[in-house]
Amino acid sequence: RNNSVILADEMGLGKTIQTISFLSYLFHQHQLYGPFLVVVPLSTLTSWQREFEVWAPEINVVVYIGDLMSRNMVSKQRAA
C-alpha cells in the first residue's frame, strides 16, 4: 500500500520525538489510531516508552519483546 517509512538518522538527531510527534499528529488530526509498528533497539526501549508517556500519553503503547511464545501471549491478551 506504499504507506511505510524508515527513519534512519544518526544518533542524537531527534528520531524519537519526530516519530512520536508524527504519530500524535495522525492520532489527533486524522483520527488514525493505528496500529503502528515502531522497531527500536532493545537498548533504547525504555527511553522510547518514557518519551511516549511524556509527549503522547493518549497513545496506547504495547511492547512486544521476548521469544515467539512470549510475543504470542502478549498478542492474545491484547485481542481479548
Phi and psi restraints in degrees (value plus and minus 20) as a CYANA .aco file:
   2 ASN   PHI      35.8    75.8
   2 ASN   PSI      24.1    64.1
   3 ASN   PHI    -147.7  -107.7
   3 ASN   PSI      15.3    55.3
   4 SER   PHI    -130.7   -90.7
   4 SER   PSI     139.7   179.7
   5 VAL   PHI    -169.9  -129.9
   5 VAL   PSI     131.0   171.0
   6 ILE   PHI    -148.7  -108.7
   6 ILE   PSI     113.3   153.3
   7 LEU   PHI    -135.1   -95.1
   7 LEU   PSI      85.4   125.4
   8 ALA   PHI    -141.5  -101.5
   8 ALA   PSI      23.4    63.4
   9 ASP   PHI     -88.1   -48.1
   9 ASP   PSI     145.7   185.7
  10 GLU   PHI     -83.5   -43.5
  10 GLU   PSI     141.0   181.0
  11 MET   PHI     -82.4   -42.4
  11 MET   PSI     117.6   157.6
  12 GLY   PHI      70.0   110.0
  12 GLY   PSI     -14.1    25.9
  13 LEU   PHI    -118.9   -78.9
  13 LEU   PSI     -15.0    25.0
  14 GLY   PHI      75.4   115.4
  14 GLY   PSI       7.9    47.9
  15 LYS   PHI     -80.6   -40.6
  15 LYS   PSI     -59.5   -19.5
  16 THR   PHI     -81.9   -41.9
  16 THR   PSI     -74.5   -34.5
  17 ILE   PHI     -88.6   -48.6
  17 ILE   PSI     -54.4   -14.4
  18 GLN   PHI     -80.4   -40.4
  18 GLN   PSI     -66.4   -26.4
  19 THR   PHI     -86.8   -46.8
  19 THR   PSI     -67.4   -27.4
  20 ILE   PHI     -83.5   -43.5
  20 ILE   PSI     -61.1   -21.1
  21 SER   PHI     -82.4   -42.4
  21 SER   PSI     -62.4   -22.4
  22 PHE   PHI     -84.7   -44.7
  22 PHE   PSI     -64.8   -24.8
  23 LEU   PHI     -84.7   -44.7
  23 LEU   PSI     -57.4   -17.4
  24 SER   PHI     -84.8   -44.8
  24 SER   PSI     -60.1   -20.1
  25 TYR   PHI     -80.2   -40.2
  25 TYR   PSI     -67.6   -27.6
  26 LEU   PHI     -80.4   -40.4
  26 LEU   PSI     -60.6   -20.6
  27 PHE   PHI     -82.9   -42.9
  27 PHE   PSI     -70.0   -30.0
  28 HIS   PHI    -103.9   -63.9
  28 HIS   PSI     -61.6   -21.6
  29 GLN   PHI    -109.2   -69.2
  29 GLN   PSI     -46.9    -6.9
  30 HIS   PHI    -142.2  -102.2
  30 HIS   PSI     -15.5    24.5
  31 GLN   PHI      30.5    70.5
  31 GLN   PSI      18.3    58.3
  32 LEU   PHI    -116.1   -76.1
  32 LEU   PSI      93.0   133.0
  33 TYR   PHI    -125.5   -85.5
  33 TYR   PSI      -8.5    31.5
  34 GLY   PHI      74.6   114.6
  34 GLY   PSI    -185.6  -145.6
  35 PRO   PHI     -98.5   -58.5
  35 PRO   PSI     129.3   169.3
  36 PHE   PHI    -138.9   -98.9
  36 PHE   PSI     121.4   161.4
  37 LEU   PHI    -130.0   -90.0
  37 LEU   PSI     102.0   142.0
  38 VAL   PHI    -137.9   -97.9
  38 VAL   PSI      98.1   138.1
  39 VAL   PHI    -123.7   -83.7
  39 VAL   PSI     102.7   142.7
  40 VAL   PHI    -153.0  -113.0
  40 VAL   PSI     137.0   177.0
  41 PRO   PHI     -82.9   -42.9
  41 PRO   PSI     125.1   165.1
  42 LEU   PHI     -74.7   -34.7
  42 LEU   PSI     -54.7   -14.7
  43 SER   PHI     -86.7   -46.7
  43 SER   PSI     -37.4     2.6
  44 THR   PHI    -129.9   -89.9
  44 THR   PSI     -17.7    22.3
  45 LEU   PHI     -79.1   -39.1
  45 LEU   PSI     -68.2   -28.2
  46 THR   PHI     -85.8   -45.8
  46 THR   PSI     -54.0   -14.0
  47 SER   PHI     -83.5   -43.5
  47 SER   PSI     -64.5   -24.5
  48 TRP   PHI     -81.8   -41.8
  48 TRP   PSI     -64.4   -24.4
  49 GLN   PHI     -79.1   -39.1
  49 GLN   PSI     -66.3   -26.3
  50 ARG   PHI     -82.0   -42.0
  50 ARG   PSI     -62.7   -22.7
  51 GLU   PHI     -87.2   -47.2
  51 GLU   PSI     -56.0   -16.0
  52 PHE   PHI     -82.3   -42.3
  52 PHE   PSI     -61.0   -21.0
  53 GLU   PHI     -83.0   -43.0
  53 GLU   PSI     -56.4   -16.4
  54 VAL   PHI     -95.9   -55.9
  54 VAL   PSI     -70.0   -30.0
  55 TRP   PHI    -114.2   -74.2
  55 TRP   PSI     -43.5    -3.5
  56 ALA   PHI    -168.1  -128.1
  56 ALA   PSI      43.1    83.1
  57 PRO   PHI     -83.9   -43.9
  57 PRO   PSI     -38.8     1.2
  58 GLU   PHI     -97.7   -57.7
  58 GLU   PSI     -32.8     7.2
  59 ILE   PHI    -108.7   -68.7
  59 ILE   PSI     106.4   146.4
  60 ASN   PHI     -97.2   -57.2
  60 ASN   PSI     100.3   140.3
  61 VAL   PHI    -129.0   -89.0
  61 VAL   PSI     107.4   147.4
  62 VAL   PHI    -139.2   -99.2
  62 VAL   PSI     107.3   147.3
  63 VAL   PHI    -118.0   -78.0
  63 VAL   PSI     103.0   143.0
  64 TYR   PHI    -123.0   -83.0
  64 TYR   PSI      93.0   133.0
  65 ILE   PHI    -166.2  -126.2
  65 ILE   PSI     130.5   170.5
  66 GLY   PHI      91.6   131.6
  66 GLY   PSI    -189.8  -149.8
  67 ASP   PHI     -97.5   -57.5
  67 ASP   PSI     156.6   196.6
  68 LEU   PHI     -77.1   -37.1
  68 LEU   PSI     -63.3   -23.3
  69 MET   PHI     -83.7   -43.7
  69 MET   PSI     -61.4   -21.4
  70 SER   PHI     -83.3   -43.3
  70 SER   PSI     -63.8   -23.8
  71 ARG   PHI     -85.5   -45.5
  71 ARG   PSI     -58.2   -18.2
  72 ASN   PHI     -84.1   -44.1
  72 ASN   PSI     -57.4   -17.4
  73 MET   PHI     -83.3   -43.3
  73 MET   PSI     -63.5   -23.5
  74 VAL   PHI     -82.6   -42.6
  74 VAL   PSI     -63.4   -23.4
  75 SER   PHI     -81.9   -41.9
  75 SER   PSI     -63.1   -23.1
  76 LYS   PHI     -85.7   -45.7
  76 LYS   PSI     -60.2   -20.2
  77 GLN   PHI     -84.1   -44.1
  77 GLN   PSI     -58.3   -18.3
  78 ARG   PHI     -86.2   -46.2
  78 ARG   PSI     -55.2   -15.2
  79 ALA   PHI     -94.7   -54.7
  79 ALA   PSI     -43.8    -3.8
